[in-house]
Amino acid sequence: TRVEAPSNVTVPDVNSEVSKGVARPVEVTQAAPKVRAKYRSFNLTISSSRFNPDTVIVNEGDTVRLNLTAVDGNYDFFQPDYELKRVILQGQTEIAQFDAVQDGKYTFYCKRCGGPDQGPQGYLIIKPRT
């Protein structure tokens, strides 16, 4: 699902103003001593066949944790490029964690809802390191 990352994005911090649909991290810390990479944790809900928020923006090299909560039904979270798949039952939260190793814009979606063309979908934007 990878395409080029848009060049006009800003990686948000805990206290950042964000555009509608963009996830604000709930936690940002150093990923390890003496490295530029950060650990970023985000909360996303899935309800009414939508991910909310539906866009996560991080830097290349960051460790990313997505806390995924199904509100009104059973959903799944699928991101094939990073081989992420989580089944999320109504009222439950599942965690998807990975290292953002390659810049780009990636699509994630609910496979059981019909895939990216019919069900909820969102985007993971990994901004290249400069």
C-alpha positions as a printed Julia matrix, in Angstrom:
130×3 Matrix{Float64}:
   0.0    0.0    0.0
   3.05   2.29   0.2
   3.16   5.55  -1.74
   5.44   8.57  -1.28
   4.94  10.44   1.98
   3.47  13.91   1.52
   6.09  16.61   2.05
   3.82  19.07   3.86
   3.17  17.1    7.07
   4.27  17.87  10.6
   4.83  15.16  13.19
   2.67  16.13  16.18
   3.74  16.11  19.8
   1.55  15.54  22.88
   0.56  19.22  23.11
   0.43  19.97  19.36
  -2.55  21.41  17.55
  -3.62  18.86  14.94
  -5.87  18.97  11.91
  -9.17  17.09  11.97
  -8.57  13.37  11.56
  -4.91  13.49  12.63
  -3.96  11.57  15.77
  -2.26  13.44  18.59
   0.09  11.15  20.52
  -0.78  10.44  24.13
   2.87   9.77  24.94
   6.18  10.74  23.36
   9.5    9.69  24.89
  13.01   8.83  23.75
  13.04   5.41  22.08
  16.48   4.67  23.58
  19.34   6.63  25.12
  21.39   8.76  22.7
  19.12   8.24  19.66
  16.94  10.69  17.75
  14.08   8.21  17.4
  11.03   8.58  19.64
   8.49   6.21  21.11
   5.02   7.52  20.17
   1.76   6.09  21.51
  -1.65   6.86  19.96
  -5.28   6.02  20.82
  -7.59   5.17  17.91
 -11.21   4.07  18.08
 -13.22   2.22  15.48
 -16.94   2.88  15.34
 -19.62   3.45  12.72
 -17.19   1.84  10.26
 -14.59   4.6   10.77
 -11.18   4.88  12.38
 -11.05   7.95  14.59
  -8.68   9.62  14.14
  -7.79   8.13  10.78
  -4.26   9.48  10.2
  -1.15   8.78  12.26
   2.02  10.77  11.49
   5.45   9.75  12.82
   9.12  10.1   11.91
  11.1    7.39  10.21
  12.87   5.42  12.94
  10.2    5.97  15.59
   8.68   3.14  17.59
   4.9    3.38  17.22
   2.22   1.98  19.5
  -1.41   2.06  18.38
  -4.05   1.41  21.05
  -7.05   0.29  18.97
 -10.5    0.22  20.6
 -13.63  -1.21  18.94
 -16.65   0.76  20.15
 -19.8   -0.54  18.44
 -18.9   -3.9   16.91
 -16.11  -6.31  16.06
 -13.44  -4.98  13.72
  -9.92  -5.73  12.7
  -6.87  -3.64  11.95
  -4.78  -4.68   8.96
  -1.65  -3.03   7.57
   0.01  -5.44   5.11
   3.31  -3.6    4.55
   4.19  -3.89   8.25
   2.43  -7.25   8.59
   0.12  -5.9   11.29
  -3.17  -7.65  11.97
  -5.24  -7.36  15.1
  -8.79  -8.55  15.75
 -10.58  -6.1   18.04
 -13.79  -7.24  19.7
 -16.47  -4.76  20.71
 -15.46  -2.94  23.9
 -11.91  -4.28  23.76
  -8.56  -2.6   23.07
  -5.76  -4.29  21.15
  -2.22  -3.0   20.67
  -0.28  -2.85  17.4
   3.35  -1.84  17.87
   6.08  -1.56  15.26
   9.21   0.33  14.25
   8.65   2.84  11.44
  11.58   1.71   9.31
  10.66   3.17   5.9
   9.17   6.52   5.03
   5.96   6.67   3.02
   2.2    6.82   3.27
   0.61   3.47   4.12
  -3.05   2.49   4.19
  -4.54   0.52   7.07
  -8.05  -0.85   7.06
 -10.6   -3.3    8.43
 -10.25  -6.44   6.32
 -13.39  -8.11   7.73
 -15.42  -5.02   6.72
 -14.54  -5.43   3.04
 -11.02  -4.07   2.84
  -9.85  -0.59   1.95
 -12.54  -0.04  -0.69
 -15.6   -0.86   1.46
 -14.69  -0.63   5.12
 -13.0    1.84   7.41
  -9.55   2.88   6.37
  -6.84   5.21   7.57
  -3.3    6.24   6.89
   0.06   5.89   8.51
   2.4    8.62   7.33
   6.08   8.06   8.07
   8.01  11.27   7.47
  11.56  10.73   6.18
  14.45  11.68   8.42
  16.3   14.73   7.21
